[in-house]
Amino acid sequence: MRRSIWLVAASAVLAFGALGQPATAANSQQTKMATCNADAKAKGLAGDDRKAFMKTCLSASSTTSPPVNTQQSKMKTCNADAKTKGLAGADRKKFMSDCLKSAS
């Protein structure tokens, strides 16, 4: 009797776990829909223009562009500034340190 109760309880936990999986996919789709809808509204689109925009927006892959690494962008900006100023050696090192600290 105890064994059968244990099996029923384990089966219930697995069933509820399986039901939770589609919820995350639906939430990401809902998020995408809300974002595209807000963009269309901000652009003032209506009718066929809105329909076309929503189609392309919803079909666009969210992984098309890699996320911007802020440390890399700071480094790139500070490096370009140091090059423009013609800094080298200890002066460049000091400038880069200060630039990266102030950029954050």
C-alpha positions, 0 to 999 in steps of 0.5 A: 500500500505504501509503495503504491501511494509513493508511486502515485505521488511521484507520478503526480510530481512528474506530471505537474513538472511536465505541465510547467514546461510549455508555460515558459515558452508561452511567456517568451512568446507573450513577451515578444508579442507585447514588445512588438505591439508596443513598437508598432504602437510607438510607430503609429502603424495601422492596417496593413502596415501594422500587420506587415510589421507585426509579422516581421517582428514576431518572426524575427529571431531574438538571437540575431544579434549578440548582446553588447558587452558593455566592458568591450564597448567601454574598452573600445571607446577608451582605446580610441580616445587614447589613440586619438590623443597619441598617448603611450606607455605610462600615460596611456595606462593611466588614461585607460584606467581612469577612462574605464573607471569613469565609464562605469 
